[in-house]
Amino acid sequence: MILLRINSLVGLAFFGSVGMTLLIVGCATGGNPEKADANWYSFFVVVFYMLSPIPFLLSKRYNSMGVGGASNSCQELAIFLTIGIVISSFGLPIVLNRHPLNPVITASACWFTMGANIVVYLTILGFFLTFGSDDNEYSMW
């Protein structure tokens, strides 16, 4: 059981590193190709990465205190807010790329950022599926 948790933790760390590497590559290639500069505006999606688990964690804590009762409205609101944050992190590189005359980031930076979003959010989901259950003795993660 412990070996399975360690292996899953190593796998999650690997995929988190791959996601952040994709994001950094996207930021490094995101500037003006004539000037050979880097544009780091797509790195702002890291804010969305940090904000995305907060509504779910708050609703889980709120429901564990017994305040929510039998209704799942708190959990449904948390899912709604989390989906809004995730969609915003996918929308930011698209908006930065879609200026008709002078885009802020290049199309390659947009695609690298989209790939990083997919990998990082799957890593966050994998973390909550692996370590989010309360019925085990190692729920301190």
C-alpha positions, 0 to 999 in steps of 0.5 A: 500500500505504501509503495503504491502511494510512493509510486503515484506520488513520483508519477504525479511529480513527474507529470507536474514537472512535464506540465511546468516545462511545457509552460516555460517552453511556451513562455520562452517561445512566446515573444516576437520572432524578429526580435528573438525575445521571450514573452512571459505573459502566458505564465500568468496561468500559474495563478489559475493553477494555484486557485483551482483546488481552493473551492473544492478544498473549502467545500470539503472542509465546510461539509466535513464540519456538518454545516452544509447538511444533506444538501450538496449546494456547497459542493456544486458551487465549488465545482462551478467555481473550479470549472470557471477557473479552469476555463479561464486558464484555457481562455487566457492564452487564446485571448493573448494570441487572437489580436488581429494585428499584433498578437501578444503571444505567438500561436506556438506559445498558445499551444504549449500553454494549452498542453501545459494546462492539460497536463497540470490539470490532469496532475491536480485531478490525479492528486485528488483522486489518489490522496483525497479519500478520507478512508485510509490511514495516510490521509494527511497528504 
